[in-house]
């Protein structure tokens, strides 16, 4: 199999455009879509900041606070499935614009909610911003060849940095204009991002031609991939990598205030130490996935996350040792600098995981990127709703602040085990049927052929399983 570097545009478009022009168009579309992502994620995580003041104003428990910050992720996750199907059928550009406009209106209305139930209702509308991935993913992948999907989607996913911008700026706006002022300002910010996206993007020519010819995909064909277990396995990976990221993004300011006694501005600023690398380094995750394969990057992500969350899970503990000359007392606790360092490292591993998961989607389901990406994204975004709520419940029941990291440790461990055994089962199936790896592990085949382009299938299989072939093992 050879990989073409020709622009992924219809022939009649390619005839009119030279390669430099196509590259400039790709860059413009990717930049405009990423700006839209930044605006969406800034709005989607707004309750991480204003929720602290809302909790104080309404006297909410930790469970109610978890519900408040998680509600936008509920609507965002549910809408991802629907919009992913619509994006595969009708294209993503107009849908993306609609997502941003509707979410901006809902965010504006948050400022006028007069009770906790009405705030939750407005938060559901705000959460529509989180469905941007379901329409942005298929729109961008149509413009790039397969071997560059990881890098392109990594750059797009770096729009997660919008959550870091919220943490940096929203506390200062809230101190000057109240939490209602933050909601109004962020609504206008999202409308500005929508304008940048619309002016910087164009309709997908392939989708437009298909629509003009009346050759739209049938609904049953669109949802058929959702019956495959692999989709839901990818969803679990994303539940941890993205859902865990989103949950910590909205939970950390509250955590830092309670555990370390910090001011909201300082707490939000330190939380950026997690959300910024977890957003920006998604680009690195995409590049590494293109170079080394998404499967290997997923191993790095899960193993690194297990190590980090293990240390983050340890609660501050006082010890009393009965010595020969009396009691010896000492405390083991994670100092703030150490906590921030571990948090930054955890953000890096989550960034790698987020990019690697979405590298899998076009590799296994090239014709159903929207619906599969929407389903995987929905499961991940559901983590942004379920996990903050679980964090609050565990706090109220167990009374241990580090219980949130204990839960993430468990999810990462289960995900790693399932991934490892699923891969082993696939490799045994390949060995039994003696067929090419691309039928089961297309992403793996790309990595092998890049290392040994002239090797035969039998040699590839022996390389996978470590048998001697007379060739040096690829590094």
C-alpha positions as CSV (number, residue, x, y, z in Angstrom):
1,X,0.0,0.0,0.0
2,X,1.4,3.4,-0.9
3,X,0.4,6.6,0.7
4,X,-0.4,9.5,-1.6
5,X,0.5,13.1,-0.7
6,X,-1.9,14.5,-3.2
7,X,-4.4,17.0,-1.7
8,X,-7.6,15.4,-0.6
9,X,-9.9,17.4,-2.8
10,X,-11.9,16.3,-5.9
11,X,-10.2,16.1,-9.2
12,X,-11.9,19.2,-10.7
13,X,-10.7,21.2,-7.7
14,X,-7.2,19.8,-7.8
15,X,-6.9,20.6,-11.5
16,X,-7.4,24.3,-10.7
17,X,-5.1,24.4,-7.7
18,X,-1.4,23.9,-7.5
19,X,0.1,22.1,-4.5
20,X,1.3,25.4,-2.7
21,X,-2.2,26.8,-3.1
22,X,-3.7,23.6,-1.6
23,X,-1.3,23.7,1.3
24,X,-2.2,27.4,2.0
25,X,-5.9,26.5,1.9
26,X,-5.4,23.6,4.2
27,X,-3.5,25.8,6.7
28,X,-6.1,28.5,6.6
29,X,-9.0,26.0,7.2
30,X,-7.1,24.3,10.0
31,X,-6.3,27.6,11.6
32,X,-9.8,28.9,11.4
33,X,-11.3,25.7,12.7
34,X,-8.8,25.7,15.6
35,X,-9.8,29.2,16.6
36,X,-13.4,28.0,16.7
37,X,-12.3,25.1,18.9
38,X,-10.5,27.5,21.3
39,X,-13.7,29.6,21.7
40,X,-15.8,26.5,22.2
41,X,-13.6,25.0,24.9
42,X,-13.3,28.4,26.6
43,X,-17.1,28.5,27.0
44,X,-17.5,24.8,27.7
45,X,-15.3,25.0,30.9
46,X,-16.6,28.4,32.1
47,X,-18.3,26.8,35.2
48,X,-14.9,25.8,36.5
49,X,-14.5,29.4,37.5
50,X,-17.9,30.9,37.9
51,X,-19.1,27.7,39.5
52,X,-17.0,28.5,42.6
53,X,-18.9,31.8,43.2
54,X,-22.2,30.2,42.3
55,X,-21.5,27.5,44.9
56,X,-20.8,30.1,47.6
57,X,-23.9,32.2,46.6
58,X,-26.3,29.3,46.6
59,X,-24.6,27.2,49.4
60,X,-24.1,24.1,47.2
61,X,-22.6,20.8,48.4
62,X,-19.7,19.2,46.7
63,X,-22.1,16.9,44.9
64,X,-24.2,19.8,43.7
65,X,-21.0,21.6,42.6
66,X,-20.0,18.5,40.7
67,X,-23.4,18.4,39.0
68,X,-23.0,22.1,38.1
69,X,-19.6,21.9,36.4
70,X,-20.5,18.6,34.8
71,X,-23.8,19.5,33.3
72,X,-22.3,21.2,30.2
73,X,-20.4,18.0,29.5
74,X,-23.7,16.0,29.6
75,X,-25.3,18.0,26.7
76,X,-22.0,18.2,24.9
77,X,-21.6,14.5,24.9
78,X,-25.1,13.7,23.8
79,X,-25.0,16.2,21.0
80,X,-21.7,14.7,19.6
81,X,-23.4,11.5,18.4
82,X,-26.2,13.4,16.6
83,X,-23.9,16.0,15.1
84,X,-21.4,13.4,14.1
85,X,-24.0,11.6,12.0
86,X,-25.2,14.8,10.5
87,X,-21.6,15.9,9.7
88,X,-21.0,12.7,7.7
89,X,-24.2,13.2,5.8
90,X,-24.3,17.0,5.3
91,X,-20.7,18.3,6.0
92,X,-19.3,20.0,9.0
93,X,-18.9,23.7,8.2
94,X,-22.5,25.0,8.6
95,X,-23.0,22.7,11.6
96,X,-19.9,24.0,13.3
97,X,-21.2,27.6,12.8
98,X,-24.6,26.6,14.2
99,X,-23.0,25.0,17.3
100,X,-21.0,28.2,18.2
101,X,-24.0,30.5,17.7
102,X,-26.4,28.4,19.8
103,X,-23.8,27.9,22.5
104,X,-23.1,31.7,22.6
105,X,-26.8,32.5,23.0
106,X,-27.1,30.0,25.9
107,X,-24.0,31.3,27.6
108,X,-25.4,34.8,27.4
109,X,-28.6,33.6,29.1
110,X,-26.6,32.1,32.0
111,X,-26.1,35.6,33.3
112,X,-29.9,36.0,33.7
113,X,-30.6,32.7,35.4
114,X,-32.0,33.5,38.9
115,X,-31.9,30.1,40.6
116,X,-29.8,26.9,40.7
117,X,-32.2,24.9,38.5
118,X,-32.3,27.6,35.8
119,X,-28.5,27.9,35.9
120,X,-28.4,24.1,35.3
121,X,-30.8,24.5,32.4
122,X,-28.7,27.3,30.8
123,X,-25.6,25.2,31.4
124,X,-27.1,22.5,29.2
125,X,-27.3,25.0,26.4
126,X,-23.8,26.2,27.0
127,X,-22.6,22.6,26.8
128,X,-23.5,22.4,23.1
129,X,-20.1,24.1,22.6
130,X,-18.5,20.8,23.5
131,X,-20.0,19.1,20.5
132,X,-17.6,21.0,18.3
133,X,-15.3,18.0,17.9
134,X,-18.1,15.9,16.2
135,X,-18.3,18.4,13.4
136,X,-14.7,19.7,13.3
137,X,-13.1,16.3,13.1
138,X,-14.7,15.1,9.8
139,X,-14.5,18.6,8.3
140,X,-10.7,18.8,8.8
141,X,-9.9,15.2,7.9
142,X,-11.4,15.6,4.5
143,X,-8.7,18.2,3.6
144,X,-5.7,16.1,4.6
145,X,-4.2,12.8,3.4
146,X,-4.3,9.8,5.8
147,X,-0.6,9.9,6.8
148,X,-1.1,13.5,8.0
149,X,-4.3,13.0,10.0
150,X,-2.5,12.6,13.3
151,X,-0.7,15.9,13.0
152,X,-3.7,17.8,11.6
153,X,-6.0,16.5,14.3
154,X,-3.4,17.2,17.0
155,X,-3.2,20.8,15.9
156,X,-7.0,21.0,15.9
157,X,-7.2,19.3,19.3
158,X,-4.8,21.9,20.7
159,X,-8.0,24.1,20.8
160,X,-8.4,22.5,24.2
161,X,-6.2,25.4,25.3
162,X,-9.3,27.5,25.4
163,X,-10.0,26.0,28.9
164,X,-6.6,27.3,30.0
165,X,-7.5,30.8,28.7
166,X,-10.7,30.6,30.8
167,X,-8.7,29.9,33.9
168,X,-6.3,32.7,33.3
169,X,-8.7,35.4,32.4
170,X,-12.1,34.6,33.9
171,X,-11.1,35.0,37.6
172,X,-10.0,38.6,36.9
173,X,-13.2,39.4,35.0
174,X,-15.3,37.8,37.7
175,X,-13.7,39.9,40.4
176,X,-14.5,43.1,38.5
177,X,-17.9,42.3,36.9
178,X,-19.2,39.3,38.8
179,X,-19.8,35.8,37.4
180,X,-22.6,37.2,35.3
181,X,-20.1,39.5,33.5
182,X,-17.9,36.5,32.7
183,X,-20.9,34.7,31.0
184,X,-21.7,37.8,28.9
185,X,-18.0,38.3,27.9
186,X,-17.5,34.7,27.0
187,X,-20.7,34.6,24.9
188,X,-19.3,37.5,22.8
189,X,-15.9,35.8,22.6
190,X,-17.5,32.7,21.1
191,X,-19.4,34.8,18.5
192,X,-16.1,36.3,17.5
193,X,-14.6,32.9,17.1
194,X,-17.6,31.9,15.0
195,X,-17.0,34.8,12.7
196,X,-13.3,34.0,12.3
197,X,-14.2,30.4,11.4
198,X,-16.9,31.3,8.9
199,X,-14.7,33.8,7.1
200,X,-11.6,31.6,7.1
201,X,-13.2,28.3,5.9
202,X,-15.0,27.1,2.8
203,X,-17.4,24.3,2.0
204,X,-16.0,20.9,1.6
205,X,-16.0,20.4,-2.2
206,X,-16.5,16.6,-2.0
207,X,-19.4,16.9,0.3
208,X,-20.9,19.8,-1.8
209,X,-20.6,17.7,-5.0
210,X,-22.2,14.7,-3.3
211,X,-25.1,16.8,-2.0
212,X,-25.6,18.4,-5.4
213,X,-25.8,15.0,-7.0
214,X,-28.3,13.8,-4.3
215,X,-25.9,11.1,-3.3
216,X,-26.3,11.3,0.4
217,X,-25.4,8.4,2.6
218,X,-28.2,6.3,4.0
219,X,-28.9,6.6,7.8
220,X,-28.5,2.9,8.4
221,X,-25.1,2.9,6.8
222,X,-24.0,5.8,8.9
223,X,-24.8,4.2,12.2
224,X,-23.6,0.7,11.3
225,X,-20.1,1.1,12.8
226,X,-21.6,1.8,16.2
227,X,-22.4,-1.9,16.5
228,X,-18.7,-2.7,16.7
229,X,-17.0,-3.3,20.1
230,X,-13.9,-1.5,18.9
231,X,-15.7,1.8,18.8
232,X,-16.7,1.5,22.4
233,X,-13.2,0.4,23.4
234,X,-11.8,3.6,21.8
235,X,-14.5,5.4,23.7
236,X,-13.2,4.1,27.0
237,X,-9.7,5.3,26.1
238,X,-11.2,8.7,25.4
239,X,-13.3,8.6,28.5
240,X,-10.0,8.6,30.5
241,X,-7.8,10.8,28.2
242,X,-10.4,13.5,27.4
243,X,-13.1,12.9,30.1
244,X,-10.5,12.8,32.8
245,X,-8.9,16.0,31.4
246,X,-12.2,17.8,31.2
247,X,-13.2,16.7,34.7
248,X,-9.9,17.8,36.2
249,X,-10.1,21.1,34.3
250,X,-13.3,22.1,36.1
251,X,-12.5,20.4,39.4
252,X,-8.9,21.6,40.1
253,X,-9.6,25.2,41.0
254,X,-12.0,24.0,43.7
255,X,-9.5,21.3,44.8
256,X,-6.6,23.7,45.1
257,X,-8.7,26.2,47.1
258,X,-9.8,23.5,49.6
259,X,-6.6,21.5,49.9
260,X,-4.0,24.2,49.8
261,X,-6.1,27.2,50.9
262,X,-5.4,29.3,47.8
263,X,-7.1,32.3,46.4
264,X,-9.4,31.7,43.3
265,X,-6.9,33.7,41.1
266,X,-3.9,31.7,42.3
267,X,-5.8,28.4,42.1
268,X,-7.0,29.0,38.6
269,X,-3.5,30.1,37.5
270,X,-2.0,26.9,38.9
271,X,-4.7,24.8,37.3
272,X,-3.4,26.1,34.0
273,X,-0.2,24.1,34.7
274,X,-2.4,21.1,33.9
275,X,-4.8,22.3,31.2
276,X,-2.2,24.2,29.1
277,X,0.2,21.3,28.4
278,X,-2.8,18.9,28.2
279,X,-4.1,21.1,25.4
280,X,-1.1,22.4,23.5
281,X,0.9,19.1,23.6
282,X,-1.9,17.3,21.8
283,X,-0.1,18.5,18.7
284,X,2.9,16.5,19.9
285,X,0.7,13.5,20.4
286,X,-0.5,13.7,16.8
287,X,3.0,14.0,15.4
288,X,4.2,11.0,17.5
289,X,1.1,9.0,16.4
290,X,2.0,9.6,12.8
291,X,5.6,8.7,13.4
292,X,5.4,5.7,15.8
293,X,1.8,4.6,15.6
294,X,-1.2,5.4,17.7
295,X,-1.1,2.1,19.6
296,X,2.4,2.7,21.0
297,X,1.5,6.3,22.0
298,X,-1.5,4.9,23.9
299,X,0.7,2.6,25.9
300,X,2.9,5.6,26.8
301,X,-0.2,7.6,27.8
302,X,-1.8,4.9,30.0
303,X,1.4,3.7,31.7
304,X,2.5,7.3,32.5
305,X,-0.9,8.2,33.8
306,X,-1.0,5.2,36.1
307,X,2.3,6.3,37.6
308,X,1.2,9.9,38.1
309,X,-2.2,9.2,39.5
310,X,-0.7,6.6,41.9
311,X,1.3,9.3,43.6
312,X,-1.4,12.0,43.3
313,X,-3.8,9.6,45.0
314,X,-1.9,9.5,48.3
315,X,-3.7,11.6,50.9
316,X,-1.9,13.7,53.5
317,X,-1.3,11.3,56.4
318,X,0.0,11.8,59.9
319,X,2.1,9.0,61.4
320,X,2.9,8.1,65.0
321,X,5.8,5.7,65.6
322,X,6.3,4.4,69.2
323,X,10.1,4.7,69.5
324,X,12.4,3.8,72.4
325,X,12.4,7.3,73.7
326,X,8.8,8.2,73.1
327,X,6.5,8.9,70.2
328,X,7.9,10.0,66.8
329,X,5.4,12.0,64.8
330,X,5.7,12.9,61.1
331,X,3.5,13.7,58.2
332,X,3.6,12.6,54.6
333,X,1.9,15.0,52.2
334,X,2.3,16.2,48.6
335,X,3.8,19.7,48.7
336,X,2.3,22.2,46.3
337,X,5.3,22.3,44.0
338,X,5.4,18.5,43.8
339,X,1.7,18.4,43.2
340,X,1.9,20.9,40.3
341,X,4.9,19.0,38.8
342,X,2.9,15.8,38.9
343,X,-0.1,17.5,37.5
344,X,1.8,18.9,34.5
345,X,3.2,15.5,33.8
346,X,-0.2,14.0,33.9
347,X,-1.4,16.7,31.5
348,X,1.3,15.7,29.0
349,X,0.3,12.0,29.1
350,X,-3.4,12.9,28.7
351,X,-2.5,15.1,25.7
352,X,-0.7,12.2,24.1
353,X,-3.7,9.9,24.7
354,X,-6.3,12.3,23.3
355,X,-4.4,12.6,20.0
356,X,-3.6,8.9,19.7
357,X,-7.3,7.9,20.2
358,X,-8.4,10.2,17.3
359,X,-5.6,8.9,15.1
360,X,-7.3,5.5,15.4
361,X,-10.7,6.7,14.1
362,X,-9.8,7.6,10.4
363,X,-7.4,4.6,10.3
364,X,-10.1,2.0,11.2
365,X,-13.2,3.9,9.9
366,X,-12.1,6.2,7.0
367,X,-15.6,6.5,5.6
368,X,-17.4,7.1,8.9
369,X,-15.1,9.6,10.7
370,X,-18.0,11.8,11.7
371,X,-20.2,9.2,13.3
372,X,-17.4,7.1,14.9
373,X,-15.6,10.3,16.0
374,X,-18.8,11.6,17.4
375,X,-19.5,8.4,19.4
376,X,-16.0,8.3,20.7
377,X,-16.1,11.9,21.6
378,X,-19.5,11.6,23.2
379,X,-18.2,8.9,25.5
380,X,-15.2,11.0,26.4
381,X,-17.3,14.1,27.0
382,X,-19.6,12.0,29.1
383,X,-16.6,11.6,31.4
384,X,-16.6,15.3,31.8
385,X,-20.1,15.0,33.3
386,X,-19.8,11.8,35.2
387,X,-16.4,12.2,36.7
388,X,-16.9,15.7,38.4
389,X,-20.2,14.3,39.8
390,X,-18.3,11.2,41.0
391,X,-15.6,13.3,42.5
392,X,-18.2,15.3,44.5
393,X,-20.0,12.1,45.7
394,X,-16.7,10.5,46.8
395,X,-15.8,13.7,48.7
396,X,-19.1,13.8,50.5
397,X,-19.0,10.0,51.3
398,X,-15.3,9.3,51.9
399,X,-14.2,12.7,52.9
400,X,-10.8,12.3,51.1
401,X,-9.9,14.9,48.6
402,X,-7.5,12.7,46.7
403,X,-10.2,10.2,45.9
404,X,-10.6,11.9,42.5
405,X,-7.1,10.7,41.5
406,X,-7.8,7.2,43.0
407,X,-10.7,6.9,40.6
408,X,-8.6,8.1,37.6
409,X,-6.0,5.5,38.6
410,X,-8.6,2.7,38.4
411,X,-9.9,3.9,35.0
412,X,-6.4,4.1,33.5
413,X,-5.5,0.6,34.7
414,X,-8.7,-1.0,33.3
415,X,-8.2,0.8,30.0
416,X,-4.6,-0.4,29.7
417,X,-5.5,-4.0,30.4
418,X,-8.4,-4.0,28.0
419,X,-6.3,-2.4,25.2
420,X,-3.4,-4.8,25.8
421,X,-5.5,-8.0,25.7
422,X,-7.6,-6.7,22.7
423,X,-4.4,-6.2,20.8
424,X,-3.1,-9.7,21.7
425,X,-6.3,-11.2,20.6
426,X,-6.1,-9.4,17.3
427,X,-2.6,-10.5,16.7
428,X,-3.5,-14.2,17.4
429,X,-6.3,-13.9,15.0
430,X,-4.0,-12.6,12.3
431,X,-1.6,-15.4,13.0
432,X,-4.4,-18.0,12.7
433,X,-5.8,-16.7,9.4
434,X,-2.4,-15.7,7.9
435,X,-3.8,-12.5,6.4
436,X,-2.4,-9.0,6.1
437,X,-2.3,-6.9,9.3
438,X,-4.3,-4.2,7.6
439,X,-7.5,-6.1,8.0
440,X,-7.3,-5.8,11.8
441,X,-4.6,-3.3,12.7
442,X,-4.3,-0.7,9.8
443,X,-2.5,1.7,12.0
444,X,0.1,-1.0,12.8
445,X,0.6,-1.8,9.2
446,X,1.5,1.8,8.4
447,X,4.3,1.7,11.0
448,X,5.7,-1.6,9.8
449,X,5.8,-0.6,6.2
450,X,7.5,2.7,7.0
451,X,10.2,0.6,8.7
452,X,10.4,-2.2,6.1
453,X,8.7,-1.2,2.8
454,X,10.0,-4.2,0.9
455,X,9.3,-6.9,3.5
456,X,6.6,-9.5,2.8
457,X,3.6,-10.2,5.0
458,X,5.2,-13.2,6.6
459,X,8.2,-11.1,7.6
460,X,6.0,-8.4,9.0
461,X,4.2,-10.9,11.1
462,X,7.4,-12.4,12.4
463,X,8.6,-8.9,13.2
464,X,5.4,-8.3,15.2
465,X,5.8,-11.4,17.3
466,X,9.6,-11.2,17.8
467,X,10.6,-14.2,15.7
468,X,14.0,-14.3,14.0
469,X,13.9,-13.2,10.4
470,X,17.5,-12.4,9.7
471,X,16.7,-8.7,9.7
472,X,17.5,-6.3,12.6
473,X,14.4,-5.4,14.6
474,X,13.1,-1.9,13.8
475,X,13.7,0.6,16.6
